[in-house]
Amino acid sequence: MPVSARGPLRHVLVHLLTPLLMCLGMGLAYMSAFVTPEPHEMPVAVVGTDARAHAFAASVADEAGDALDVRTLASRAQAVDALKSLDISGAYVPDARAPELLVASAGSDMSALAAEKVFTPVAAAQGSPLKVTNVAPPVSDDPTGQGLFFLLVAVSIGSYASVAALGAAGGALRMRVRAGLAVGVAFAVSLIGTALAGPVFHLAHHGLWGVWAMSWLYSAGILLIGVGLHTFLRRWTTLAMMVLFVMLNFTSSGGLFRPELQNGFFGSLHAFWNGAGFVEGVRAQQYFGGHGLGGHVGTLVAWLVVGALLTAVAGLVERRRGAVAAAPVEPTAAEAAKASATSEEEELEESVGV
């Protein structure tokens, strides 16, 4: 290969590194989180207070091992309350002739199916068919309850793609202007998300103002974090945003599998990641009477605060850089050309990342 061609080839290979890392990261994240869901300390209950119920619960726990966290509840009403509080994934009501399994599929269709898979053989061993009662079903327009996950995807992509657009086209603007644009874009993205959730696909049958507020908090947090990161990461911002708000975010959100069906890594992220705050917040508002809503909103607010702080720090850094650049040192023609080429490359790479 001619020496003159090695530089351009190396240049192309460096730019190909980003999509290849995206490919690797997406594959690792999605396959490790979604391909082999298995119960891990999944909370279930056996209804009954007598010695027979406790013995039955102990036998189920012994057979399941680490897959289940089995407890007993005194009454069917307590089991329903626990399901509607998302404290358990299923409750088995023993009966020699008509055993019953209580589930709440609006909380997680996959967890409800997992509970049914656990207790159907138990009832069959007793020679009785299992009756499954869904105490909190999703709306008919979203029969699997997974529509909230796809709402998360739409709002997330609108947010992180807008970060790439702001980085590619808005680099010459002052930080406060970019931050203002981020807040405005979050408003637009949240309106689109609310329209999709409400009048378009009817995922949310009530409380659209609440859906909009959580959408705005979620989107604004992503946008402000992205605008702040761009000051430090430049062309690598898109990759960082995909890691934070796609690879780690979608997989830990609980929109498809709740943490009890995932490995410990993604299950632990579910406790504080912003996608989980959004999905669980909207789910709590729509189906569970607002149970736990304050904590989920608090998660979204915390991410928004992090974004605001990061943007403020980035603004200070840019002002310091501007003061240094204002020193009366004229760049050479070669330096100016290199700076222009670097800026164009970053804009191209960020645009491709969208």
Salt bridges, closest charged atoms under 4 A:
ASP69 OD2 - ARG71 NH2 2.98
GLU100 OE2 - ARG76 NH2 2.83
ASP141 OD2 - HIS205 NE2 2.93
GLU260 OE2 - ARG258 NE 3.44
GLU280 OE2 - ARG258 NH1 2.68
GLU280 OE2 - HIS270 NE2 3.17
GLU280 OE2 - ARG283 NH1 3.18
GLU318 OE1 - ARG178 NH2 2.48
GLU345 OE2 - HIS11 NE2 3.13
GLU345 OE1 - HIS15 NE2 3.98
GLU345 OE1 - ARG235 NH2 3.23
GLU346 OE1 - ARG234 NH2 3.19
GLU349 OE1 - HIS15 ND1 2.87
GLU350 OE2 - HIS230 NE2 2.48
